[in-house]
Amino acid sequence: GYVALAPDLLSAVGGTPASEDEARTRFAQVEARVALADALKAIDYLRGRPDATGRVGVVGFCWGGGMVGQIAASGADVQAAVVFYGVAPPLDKVPAIKAPLLLHYAGLDERVNATVPPFEAALKAARKTYALHMYDGANHGFHNDTAGARYDGAAARLAWSRTIEFFDRMLR
């Protein structure tokens, strides 16, 4: 098994609300540097736990997926990073990435997918280790089983099995 922690990276702006609309408002309010600093503190906390191995993987969905990209691009000492339909980090930060990446994108997600080709080109140019999966016919949020029609059970199961296999390889 794994020791897991889900930090509320919106705590600086009142925490994560139940409403998706209010959450989007708070995502716009939180300072990226504050959220990144909080995420890095959470990673340090996990690494230091006596019941943990010291190897850390990060996973995020949507805005959290973008945060995983930011964490990796900060040069953080993580051994695995998994992005679910998150926008790419700044391309000039890609050379700082140390962790192998597993990238899951929804085929119908035009907004996020517009960032994928330049991100992949930067990863290749910097000779980073990554695997990219595009889930054709899936919408942004395909892994969220509370998202109604956007949820795609088959894509979610496949992406999650790939994620667990990746974590098993990278973290054990």
DRENFIDO-74168 format. One line per field, with one value per atom (N, C-alpha, C, O): residue number from 0; atom name; x, y, z. Coordinates in nm, 2 decimals, decimal comma. Layout:
BEGIN
seq: c(NUM/...)
atom: c(CA/...)
c1: c(X/...)
c2: c(Y/...)
c3: c(Z/...)
***
This chain:
BEGIN
seq: c(0/0/0/0/1/1/1/1/2/2/2/2/3/3/3/3/4/4/4/4/5/5/5/5/6/6/6/6/7/7/7/7/8/8/8/8/9/9/9/9/10/10/10/10/11/11/11/11/12/12/12/12/13/13/13/13/14/14/14/14/15/15/15/15/16/16/16/16/17/17/17/17/18/18/18/18/19/19/19/19/20/20/20/20/21/21/21/21/22/22/22/22/23/23/23/23/24/24/24/24/25/25/25/25/26/26/26/26/27/27/27/27/28/28/28/28/29/29/29/29/30/30/30/30/31/31/31/31/32/32/32/32/33/33/33/33/34/34/34/34/35/35/35/35/36/36/36/36/37/37/37/37/38/38/38/38/39/39/39/39/40/40/40/40/41/41/41/41/42/42/42/42/43/43/43/43/44/44/44/44/45/45/45/45/46/46/46/46/47/47/47/47/48/48/48/48/49/49/49/49/50/50/50/50/51/51/51/51/52/52/52/52/53/53/53/53/54/54/54/54/55/55/55/55/56/56/56/56/57/57/57/57/58/58/58/58/59/59/59/59/60/60/60/60/61/61/61/61/62/62/62/62/63/63/63/63/64/64/64/64/65/65/65/65/66/66/66/66/67/67/67/67/68/68/68/68/69/69/69/69/70/70/70/70/71/71/71/71/72/72/72/72/73/73/73/73/74/74/74/74/75/75/75/75/76/76/76/76/77/77/77/77/78/78/78/78/79/79/79/79/80/80/80/80/81/81/81/81/82/82/82/82/83/83/83/83/84/84/84/84/85/85/85/85/86/86/86/86/87/87/87/87/88/88/88/88/89/89/89/89/90/90/90/90/91/91/91/91/92/92/92/92/93/93/93/93/94/94/94/94/95/95/95/95/96/96/96/96/97/97/97/97/98/98/98/98/99/99/99/99/100/100/100/100/101/101/101/101/102/102/102/102/103/103/103/103/104/104/104/104/105/105/105/105/106/106/106/106/107/107/107/107/108/108/108/108/109/109/109/109/110/110/110/110/111/111/111/111/112/112/112/112/113/113/113/113/114/114/114/114/115/115/115/115/116/116/116/116/117/117/117/117/118/118/118/118/119/119/119/119/120/120/120/120/121/121/121/121/122/122/122/122/123/123/123/123/124/124/124/124/125/125/125/125/126/126/126/126/127/127/127/127/128/128/128/128/129/129/129/129/130/130/130/130/131/131/131/131/132/132/132/132/133/133/133/133/134/134/134/134/135/135/135/135/136/136/136/136/137/137/137/137/138/138/138/138/139/139/139/139/140/140/140/140/141/141/141/141/142/142/142/142/143/143/143/143/144/144/144/144/145/145/145/145/146/146/146/146/147/147/147/147/148/148/148/148/149/149/149/149/150/150/150/150/151/151/151/151/152/152/152/152/153/153/153/153/154/154/154/154/155/155/155/155/156/156/156/156/157/157/157/157/158/158/158/158/159/159/159/159/160/160/160/160/161/161/161/161/162/162/162/162/163/163/163/163/164/164/164/164/165/165/165/165/166/166/166/166/167/167/167/167/168/168/168/168/169/169/169/169/170/170/170/170/171/171/171/171)
atom: c(N/CA/C/O/N/CA/C/O/N/CA/C/O/N/CA/C/O/N/CA/C/O/N/CA/C/O/N/CA/C/O/N/CA/C/O/N/CA/C/O/N/CA/C/O/N/CA/C/O/N/CA/C/O/N/CA/C/O/N/CA/C/O/N/CA/C/O/N/CA/C/O/N/CA/C/O/N/CA/C/O/N/CA/C/O/N/CA/C/O/N/CA/C/O/N/CA/C/O/N/CA/C/O/N/CA/C/O/N/CA/C/O/N/CA/C/O/N/CA/C/O/N/CA/C/O/N/CA/C/O/N/CA/C/O/N/CA/C/O/N/CA/C/O/N/CA/C/O/N/CA/C/O/N/CA/C/O/N/CA/C/O/N/CA/C/O/N/CA/C/O/N/CA/C/O/N/CA/C/O/N/CA/C/O/N/CA/C/O/N/CA/C/O/N/CA/C/O/N/CA/C/O/N/CA/C/O/N/CA/C/O/N/CA/C/O/N/CA/C/O/N/CA/C/O/N/CA/C/O/N/CA/C/O/N/CA/C/O/N/CA/C/O/N/CA/C/O/N/CA/C/O/N/CA/C/O/N/CA/C/O/N/CA/C/O/N/CA/C/O/N/CA/C/O/N/CA/C/O/N/CA/C/O/N/CA/C/O/N/CA/C/O/N/CA/C/O/N/CA/C/O/N/CA/C/O/N/CA/C/O/N/CA/C/O/N/CA/C/O/N/CA/C/O/N/CA/C/O/N/CA/C/O/N/CA/C/O/N/CA/C/O/N/CA/C/O/N/CA/C/O/N/CA/C/O/N/CA/C/O/N/CA/C/O/N/CA/C/O/N/CA/C/O/N/CA/C/O/N/CA/C/O/N/CA/C/O/N/CA/C/O/N/CA/C/O/N/CA/C/O/N/CA/C/O/N/CA/C/O/N/CA/C/O/N/CA/C/O/N/CA/C/O/N/CA/C/O/N/CA/C/O/N/CA/C/O/N/CA/C/O/N/CA/C/O/N/CA/C/O/N/CA/C/O/N/CA/C/O/N/CA/C/O/N/CA/C/O/N/CA/C/O/N/CA/C/O/N/CA/C/O/N/CA/C/O/N/CA/C/O/N/CA/C/O/N/CA/C/O/N/CA/C/O/N/CA/C/O/N/CA/C/O/N/CA/C/O/N/CA/C/O/N/CA/C/O/N/CA/C/O/N/CA/C/O/N/CA/C/O/N/CA/C/O/N/CA/C/O/N/CA/C/O/N/CA/C/O/N/CA/C/O/N/CA/C/O/N/CA/C/O/N/CA/C/O/N/CA/C/O/N/CA/C/O/N/CA/C/O/N/CA/C/O/N/CA/C/O/N/CA/C/O/N/CA/C/O/N/CA/C/O/N/CA/C/O/N/CA/C/O/N/CA/C/O/N/CA/C/O/N/CA/C/O/N/CA/C/O/N/CA/C/O/N/CA/C/O/N/CA/C/O/N/CA/C/O/N/CA/C/O/N/CA/C/O/N/CA/C/O/N/CA/C/O/N/CA/C/O/N/CA/C/O/N/CA/C/O/N/CA/C/O/N/CA/C/O/N/CA/C/O/N/CA/C/O/N/CA/C/O/N/CA/C/O/N/CA/C/O/N/CA/C/O/N/CA/C/O/N/CA/C/O/N/CA/C/O/N/CA/C/O/N/CA/C/O/N/CA/C/O/N/CA/C/O/N/CA/C/O/N/CA/C/O/N/CA/C/O/N/CA/C/O)
c1: c(0,08/0,00/0,09/0,21/0,02/0,08/0,03/-0,08/0,12/0,08/0,03/0,11/-0,09/-0,14/-0,18/-0,22/-0,17/-0,20/-0,27/-0,21/-0,38/-0,45/-0,46/-0,55/-0,35/-0,35/-0,45/-0,47/-0,51/-0,61/-0,53/-0,50/-0,49/-0,41/-0,48/-0,42/-0,61/-0,69/-0,71/-0,79/-0,64/-0,66/-0,63/-0,69/-0,53/-0,50/-0,61/-0,61/-0,71/-0,82/-0,95/-1,06/-0,95/-1,07/-1,10/-1,20/-1,01/-1,04/-1,12/-1,17/-1,12/-1,20/-1,35/-1,39/-1,43/-1,57/-1,64/-1,58/-1,76/-1,84/-1,88/-1,89/-1,90/-1,95/-1,84/-1,73/-1,86/-1,75/-1,73/-1,62/-1,84/-1,83/-1,74/-1,66/-1,77/-1,69/-1,55/-1,45/-1,53/-1,39/-1,31/-1,20/-1,38/-1,31/-1,27/-1,16/-1,36/-1,33/-1,21/-1,12/-1,20/-1,09/-0,96/-0,85/-0,97/-0,84/-0,78/-0,66/-0,87/-0,82/-0,76/-0,68/-0,81/-0,76/-0,63/-0,55/-0,61/-0,49/-0,36/-0,36/-0,26/-0,13/-0,06/-0,05/-0,02/0,05/0,17/0,19/0,25/0,37/0,33/0,40/0,21/0,17/0,12/0,16/0,04/0,00/0,12/0,12/0,22/0,33/0,41/0,45/0,43/0,50/0,43/0,49/0,29/0,22/0,23/0,25/0,23/0,25/0,39/0,40/0,49/0,62/0,64/0,71/0,57/0,57/0,50/0,55/0,39/0,32/0,41/0,41/0,49/0,58/0,69/0,72/0,74/0,84/0,78/0,85/0,66/0,59/0,58/0,61/0,53/0,52/0,65/0,66/0,75/0,88/0,94/1,00/0,90/0,95/0,87/0,92/0,76/0,68/0,75/0,81/0,75/0,81/0,75/0,82/0,62/0,56/0,57/0,51/0,65/0,67/0,81/0,90/0,83/0,96/1,06/1,18/1,01/1,09/1,08/1,12/1,02/0,99/0,85/0,76/0,84/0,71/0,67/0,75/0,54/0,47/0,36/0,30/0,34/0,23/0,13/0,17/0,01/-0,10/-0,20/-0,23/-0,25/-0,34/-0,44/-0,40/-0,55/-0,66/-0,70/-0,72/-0,71/-0,76/-0,66/-0,54/-0,71/-0,62/-0,51/-0,39/-0,54/-0,44/-0,34/-0,22/-0,39/-0,29/-0,20/-0,08/-0,24/-0,15/-0,05/0,06/-0,10/-0,01/0,10/0,21/0,06/0,16/0,27/0,39/0,23/0,32/0,41/0,53/0,36/0,43/0,53/0,65/0,48/0,57/0,69/0,80/0,66/0,77/0,87/0,99/0,81/0,89/0,97/1,06/0,93/1,01/1,14/1,22/1,16/1,27/1,26/1,36/1,13/1,11/1,16/1,17/1,21/1,26/1,14/1,11/1,07/0,97/1,01/1,08/0,97/1,01/0,91/0,94/0,79/0,69/0,59/0,55/0,54/0,44/0,34/0,37/0,21/0,10/0,01/-0,04/-0,01/-0,10/-0,22/-0,21/-0,34/-0,47/-0,52/-0,56/-0,52/-0,58/-0,55/-0,64/-0,42/-0,38/-0,30/-0,23/-0,31/-0,23/-0,08/-0,04/0,00/0,14/0,21/0,15/0,32/0,39/0,46/0,46/0,52/0,60/0,71/0,78/0,72/0,81/0,95/1,04/0,99/1,13/1,16/1,28/1,07/1,09/1,11/1,15/1,07/1,08/1,22/1,22/1,33/1,46/1,48/1,57/1,41/1,43/1,36/1,38/1,27/1,20/1,29/1,38/1,28/1,36/1,28/1,33/1,15/1,07/1,02/0,99/1,01/0,93/0,79/0,73/0,73/0,59/0,50/0,54/0,38/0,27/0,16/0,11/0,13/0,04/-0,09/-0,08/-0,20/-0,33/-0,41/-0,43/-0,45/-0,53/-0,66/-0,66/-0,76/-0,89/-0,90/-0,87/-0,93/-0,93/-1,01/-0,98/-1,12/-1,21/-1,18/-1,26/-1,08/-1,04/-0,95/-0,83/-1,02/-0,94/-0,85/-0,74/-0,91/-0,83/-0,70/-0,60/-0,71/-0,59/-0,50/-0,38/-0,56/-0,48/-0,40/-0,30/-0,44/-0,36/-0,22/-0,13/-0,21/-0,08/0,01/0,13/-0,05/0,02/0,13/0,24/0,11/0,22/0,35/0,46/0,34/0,46/0,52/0,65/0,44/0,49/0,57/0,68/0,51/0,57/0,70/0,80/0,70/0,83/0,94/1,05/0,90/0,99/1,05/1,17/0,96/1,00/1,10/1,20/1,07/1,16/1,30/1,40/1,29/1,42/1,50/1,63/1,44/1,51/1,54/1,60/1,50/1,53/1,47/1,54/1,35/1,28/1,21/1,17/1,19/1,12/0,97/0,93/0,89/0,74/0,67/0,72/0,54/0,45/0,32/0,28/0,27/0,16/0,04/0,07/-0,07/-0,19/-0,30/-0,34/-0,36/-0,47/-0,59/-0,59/-0,70/-0,82/-0,92/-1,00/-0,92/-1,01/-1,15/-1,19/-1,23/-1,37/-1,40/-1,52/-1,30/-1,32/-1,32/-1,25/-1,39/-1,40/-1,31/-1,27/-1,27/-1,20/-1,29/-1,41/-1,22/-1,29/-1,34/-1,42/-1,29/-1,34/-1,32/-1,39/-1,23/-1,21/-1,30/-1,30/-1,37/-1,45/-1,59/-1,67/-1,62/-1,75/-1,86/-1,98/-1,84/-1,95/-1,98/-2,06/-1,91/-1,92/-2,03/-2,02/-2,12/-2,23/-2,18/-2,10/-2,22/-2,19/-2,04/-2,00/-1,96/-1,82/-1,75/-1,64/-1,81/-1,74/-1,74/-1,84/-1,62/-1,60/-1,54/-1,42/-1,62/-1,58/-1,46/-1,37/-1,47/-1,37/-1,24/-1,13/-1,24/-1,12/-1,06/-0,94/-1,15/-1,11/-1,04/-0,93/-1,10/-1,04/-0,90/-0,81/-0,89/-0,77/-0,66/-0,55/-0,69/-0,60/-0,55/-0,44/-0,65/-0,61/-0,52/-0,43/-0,55/-0,46/-0,32/-0,23/-0,31/-0,18/-0,11/0,01/-0,19/-0,13/-0,08/0,04/-0,15/-0,11/0,01/0,11/0,01/0,13/0,25/0,36/0,24/0,35/0,40/0,52/0,31/0,35/0,42/0,52/0,37/0,43/0,58/0,67/0,60/0,73/0,82/0,94/0,77/0,86/0,88/0,98/0,79/0,79/0,82/0,85/0,82/0,85/0,99/1,04)
c2: c(-0,12/0,00/0,13/0,12/0,23/0,36/0,45/0,43/0,54/0,64/0,76/0,80/0,81/0,91/1,04/1,03/1,15/1,28/1,36/1,38/1,42/1,51/1,65/1,69/1,73/1,87/1,96/1,95/2,04/2,14/2,26/2,35/2,27/2,38/2,51/2,61/2,51/2,63/2,68/2,77/2,62/2,67/2,81/2,88/2,87/3,01/3,10/3,22/3,05/3,14/3,08/3,10/3,01/2,97/2,82/2,77/2,74/2,60/2,57/2,65/2,44/2,39/2,38/2,31/2,46/2,45/2,34/2,27/2,31/2,20/2,24/2,15/2,37/2,41/2,42/2,48/2,36/2,37/2,51/2,55/2,59/2,73/2,81/2,89/2,79/2,86/2,81/2,89/2,68/2,63/2,70/2,74/2,72/2,78/2,93/2,98/2,99/3,13/3,13/3,21/3,03/3,02/2,98/3,03/2,90/2,87/2,99/3,01/3,09/3,21/3,30/3,39/3,28/3,37/3,33/3,41/3,20/3,15/3,18/3,17/3,22/3,26/3,12/3,04/3,11/2,98/2,95/2,84/3,06/3,03/2,98/2,90/3,03/2,98/2,84/2,76/2,81/2,67/2,57/2,46/2,62/2,53/2,51/2,40/2,62/2,61/2,51/2,43/2,52/2,43/2,29/2,19/2,26/2,13/2,07/1,96/2,16/2,11/2,08/1,99/2,15/2,12/1,99/1,91/1,96/1,83/1,72/1,61/1,74/1,63/1,61/1,49/1,71/1,70/1,62/1,54/1,66/1,59/1,44/1,36/1,41/1,27/1,19/1,08/1,25/1,19/1,16/1,06/1,25/1,23/1,14/1,11/1,09/1,01/0,87/0,82/0,82/0,69/0,57/0,47/0,59/0,47/0,49/0,41/0,58/0,60/0,55/0,55/0,53/0,48/0,60/0,57/0,72/0,83/0,86/0,96/0,76/0,78/0,84/0,79/0,95/1,02/1,03/1,07/1,01/1,03/1,13/1,14/1,21/1,31/1,28/1,24/1,30/1,29/1,40/1,44/1,46/1,56/1,56/1,51/1,61/1,61/1,76/1,84/1,79/1,93/2,03/2,03/2,13/2,23/2,16/2,20/2,05/1,98/1,91/1,89/1,87/1,82/1,92/1,89/2,04/2,15/2,18/2,21/2,16/2,18/2,07/2,10/1,95/1,84/1,88/1,86/1,94/1,99/2,09/2,09/2,18/2,29/2,23/2,27/2,13/2,06/2,00/2,02/1,92/1,86/1,96/1,95/2,07/2,17/2,26/2,33/2,25/2,32/2,25/2,30/2,12/2,05/1,97/1,92/1,96/1,89/1,75/1,68/1,70/1,57/1,47/1,42/1,44/1,34/1,23/1,26/1,11/1,00/0,96/0,88/1,02/0,99/1,11/1,16/1,15/1,26/1,22/1,19/1,23/1,19/1,31/1,36/1,34/1,46/1,40/1,33/1,43/1,41/1,54/1,63/1,56/1,67/1,80/1,88/1,83/1,95/2,03/1,97/2,16/2,24/2,23/2,20/2,24/2,22/2,33/2,44/2,30/2,41/2,50/2,47/2,61/2,69/2,61/2,54/2,62/2,54/2,57/2,47/2,69/2,71/2,64/2,64/2,59/2,52/2,37/2,30/2,32/2,17/2,11/2,00/2,18/2,12/2,08/2,00/2,15/2,12/2,00/1,95/1,94/1,82/1,70/1,67/1,64/1,52/1,39/1,29/1,40/1,29/1,23/1,31/1,10/1,05/1,09/1,10/1,12/1,17/1,07/1,00/1,06/0,99/1,10/1,16/1,11/1,22/1,16/1,09/1,20/1,15/1,27/1,37/1,27/1,38/1,33/1,21/1,41/1,38/1,42/1,54/1,33/1,37/1,48/1,55/1,51/1,62/1,75/1,85/1,75/1,87/1,97/1,97/2,05/2,14/2,24/2,27/2,30/2,40/2,34/2,40/2,23/2,18/2,12/2,13/2,05/1,98/2,08/2,04/2,21/2,31/2,32/2,37/2,29/2,30/2,17/2,17/2,06/1,94/1,93/1,89/1,97/1,95/2,03/1,98/2,16/2,23/2,17/2,16/2,12/2,05/1,93/1,90/1,84/1,72/1,75/1,68/1,85/1,89/1,93/1,90/2,01/2,05/1,93/1,92/1,83/1,71/1,64/1,59/1,62/1,55/1,62/1,56/1,75/1,83/1,82/1,82/1,81/1,81/1,66/1,64/1,57/1,42/1,38/1,30/1,41/1,37/1,24/1,21/1,17/1,04/1,07/1,12/1,02/1,05/0,95/0,89/0,92/0,85/0,93/0,99/0,95/1,03/0,95/0,87/0,96/0,88/0,98/1,06/0,97/1,05/0,96/0,86/0,99/0,91/0,97/1,06/0,91/0,95/0,94/0,84/1,05/1,05/1,09/1,10/1,11/1,14/1,29/1,36/1,34/1,48/1,51/1,43/1,64/1,69/1,65/1,66/1,59/1,54/1,40/1,36/1,33/1,19/1,10/1,00/1,13/1,04/1,07/1,00/1,18/1,23/1,16/1,20/1,06/0,99/1,07/1,02/1,19/1,28/1,39/1,48/1,38/1,48/1,45/1,51/1,36/1,34/1,28/1,18/1,34/1,30/1,30/1,23/1,38/1,39/1,26/1,23/1,20/1,08/0,97/0,94/0,91/0,80/0,68/0,68/0,59/0,48/0,40/0,36/0,37/0,28/0,36/0,30/0,49/0,57/0,59/0,58/0,61/0,63/0,50/0,51/0,38/0,26/0,23/0,19/0,26/0,24/0,33/0,29/0,46/0,56/0,53/0,54/0,48/0,45/0,33/0,33/0,23/0,11/0,15/0,10/0,23/0,28/0,36/0,35/0,44/0,52/0,43/0,45/0,33/0,24/0,16/0,14/0,11/0,04/0,13/0,08/0,25/0,35/0,37/0,37/0,40/0,42/0,29/0,30/0,17/0,05/0,04/0,00/0,08/0,07/0,18/0,15/0,30/0,41/0,42/0,48/0,37/0,40/0,29/0,30/0,17/0,05/0,00/-0,09)
c3: c(0,00/0,00/0,00/-0,01/0,01/0,01/0,12/0,17/0,17/0,26/0,17/0,09/0,19/0,10/0,18/0,30/0,12/0,18/0,07/-0,04/0,10/0,00/0,06/0,13/0,05/0,11/0,04/-0,08/0,11/0,06/0,02/0,10/-0,11/-0,16/-0,17/-0,21/-0,14/-0,14/0,00/0,02/0,10/0,24/0,26/0,34/0,18/0,19/0,15/0,19/0,08/0,04/0,09/0,02/0,20/0,26/0,25/0,30/0,18/0,17/0,04/-0,02/0,01/-0,10/-0,07/0,02/-0,14/-0,12/-0,19/-0,27/-0,15/-0,21/-0,36/-0,44/-0,38/-0,51/-0,61/-0,58/-0,73/-0,84/-0,88/-0,91/-0,89/-0,93/-0,83/-0,87/-0,70/-0,60/-0,60/-0,58/-0,63/-0,64/-0,75/-0,73/-0,87/-0,98/-0,94/-0,98/-0,87/-0,82/-0,73/-0,74/-0,64/-0,55/-0,62/-0,58/-0,72/-0,80/-0,85/-0,86/-0,90/-0,95/-0,84/-0,87/-0,72/-0,61/-0,55/-0,50/-0,55/-0,48/-0,56/-0,68/-0,49/-0,55/-0,58/-0,49/-0,71/-0,75/-0,66/-0,62/-0,62/-0,54/-0,40/-0,34/-0,35/-0,22/-0,22/-0,14/-0,33/-0,34/-0,37/-0,31/-0,44/-0,47/-0,34/-0,31/-0,26/-0,13/-0,04/0,03/-0,03/0,05/0,00/0,09/-0,13/-0,18/-0,15/-0,11/-0,16/-0,13/0,02/0,06/0,11/0,25/0,28/0,36/0,21/0,22/0,18/0,24/0,07/0,02/0,13/0,16/0,19/0,29/0,41/0,47/0,45/0,56/0,53/0,62/0,41/0,38/0,38/0,44/0,33/0,32/0,46/0,48/0,56/0,69/0,78/0,89/0,74/0,82/0,84/0,75/0,97/1,00/0,92/0,91/0,88/0,81/0,66/0,59/0,61/0,47/0,43/0,52/0,30/0,25/0,22/0,20/0,21/0,17/0,02/-0,03/-0,06/-0,20/-0,21/-0,15/-0,29/-0,30/-0,44/-0,53/-0,46/-0,59/-0,57/-0,46/-0,67/-0,67/-0,78/-0,89/-0,76/-0,86/-0,84/-0,73/-0,95/-0,95/-1,07/-1,17/-1,05/-1,15/-1,18/-1,08/-1,30/-1,34/-1,29/-1,32/-1,21/-1,15/-1,07/-1,08/-1,00/-0,93/-1,02/-0,99/-1,14/-1,24/-1,29/-1,30/-1,30/-1,34/-1,22/-1,25/-1,10/-0,98/-0,98/-0,95/-1,02/-1,03/-1,13/-1,11/-1,24/-1,34/-1,28/-1,30/-1,20/-1,14/-1,03/-1,02/-0,96/-0,86/-0,93/-0,89/-1,03/-1,11/-1,17/-1,16/-1,23/-1,29/-1,19/-1,23/-1,06/-0,96/-0,93/-0,86/-0,98/-0,95/-0,82/-0,77/-0,77/-0,65/-0,65/-0,75/-0,53/-0,52/-0,50/-0,39/-0,61/-0,61/-0,71/-0,81/-0,69/-0,77/-0,88/-0,97/-0,88/-0,98/-0,98/-0,87/-1,09/-1,10/-1,21/-1,32/-1,17/-1,26/-1,27/-1,18/-1,40/-1,43/-1,50/-1,60/-1,45/-1,51/-1,57/-1,49/-1,70/-1,77/-1,70/-1,68/-1,67/-1,62/-1,72/-1,81/-1,72/-1,82/-1,79/-1,68/-1,89/-1,88/-1,80/-1,79/-1,73/-1,66/-1,76/-1,88/-1,71/-1,80/-1,87/-1,81/-2,00/-2,08/-2,04/-2,05/-2,00/-1,96/-1,83/-1,80/-1,76/-1,63/-1,66/-1,57/-1,78/-1,80/-1,78/-1,73/-1,81/-1,78/-1,64/-1,60/-1,54/-1,40/-1,35/-1,24/-1,44/-1,40/-1,38/-1,46/-1,26/-1,22/-1,23/-1,26/-1,20/-1,18/-1,32/-1,41/-1,33/-1,45/-1,44/-1,33/-1,55/-1,56/-1,63/-1,72/-1,58/-1,65/-1,67/-1,58/-1,80/-1,84/-1,90/-2,00/-1,84/-1,89/-1,94/-1,87/-2,07/-2,13/-2,19/-2,24/-2,19/-2,24/-2,39/-2,42/-2,48/-2,62/-2,66/-2,76/-2,59/-2,62/-2,55/-2,57/-2,48/-2,39/-2,47/-2,45/-2,55/-2,64/-2,56/-2,60/-2,45/-2,38/-2,32/-2,35/-2,25/-2,19/-2,30/-2,30/-2,40/-2,50/-2,59/-2,65/-2,59/-2,66/-2,60/-2,67/-2,48/-2,41/-2,43/-2,39/-2,48/-2,48/-2,58/-2,55/-2,71/-2,81/-2,77/-2,78/-2,73/-2,69/-2,56/-2,55/-2,47/-2,35/-2,39/-2,34/-2,47/-2,51/-2,59/-2,57/-2,67/-2,74/-2,65/-2,66/-2,54/-2,44/-2,36/-2,33/-2,33/-2,26/-2,34/-2,29/-2,47/-2,56/-2,57/-2,57/-2,59/-2,61/-2,48/-2,49/-2,36/-2,24/-2,20/-2,09/-2,28/-2,26/-2,13/-2,05/-2,10/-1,98/-2,00/-2,11/-1,89/-1,90/-1,88/-1,77/-1,97/-1,96/-2,05/-2,14/-2,01/-2,09/-2,10/-2,00/-2,22/-2,25/-2,30/-2,40/-2,24/-2,29/-2,32/-2,24/-2,44/-2,48/-2,49/-2,56/-2,41/-2,41/-2,50/-2,47/-2,63/-2,73/-2,69/-2,63/-2,72/-2,69/-2,54/-2,51/-2,46/-2,32/-2,30/-2,38/-2,21/-2,17/-2,06/-1,98/-2,04/-1,92/-1,80/-1,80/-1,70/-1,58/-1,60/-1,52/-1,70/-1,72/-1,60/-1,60/-1,51/-1,40/-1,28/-1,18/-1,28/-1,17/-1,18/-1,27/-1,10/-1,11/-1,05/-1,05/-1,01/-0,97/-1,08/-1,06/-1,19/-1,30/-1,40/-1,51/-1,37/-1,47/-1,60/-1,60/-1,71/-1,84/-1,88/-1,97/-1,81/-1,83/-1,79/-1,84/-1,69/-1,64/-1,74/-1,81/-1,76/-1,86/-1,78/-1,76/-1,74/-1,65/-1,71/-1,65/-1,84/-1,91/-1,91/-1,88/-1,95/-1,95/-1,81/-1,79/-1,71/-1,57/-1,52/-1,46/-1,55/-1,50/-1,56/-1,50/-1,69/-1,77/-1,71/-1,69/-1,70/-1,65/-1,51/-1,48/-1,43/-1,29/-1,28/-1,20/-1,36/-1,36/-1,41/-1,35/-1,51/-1,55/-1,44/-1,42/-1,37/-1,26/-1,15/-1,10/-1,11/-1,00/-1,05/-0,97/-1,17/-1,22/-1,22/-1,19/-1,26/-1,27/-1,13/-1,10/-1,03/-0,89/-0,84/-0,77/-0,87/-0,82/-0,88/-0,80/-1,00/-1,06/-1,00/-0,98/-0,98/-0,95/-0,80/-0,75/-0,72/-0,57/-0,48/-0,37/-0,54/-0,45/-0,47/-0,40)
***
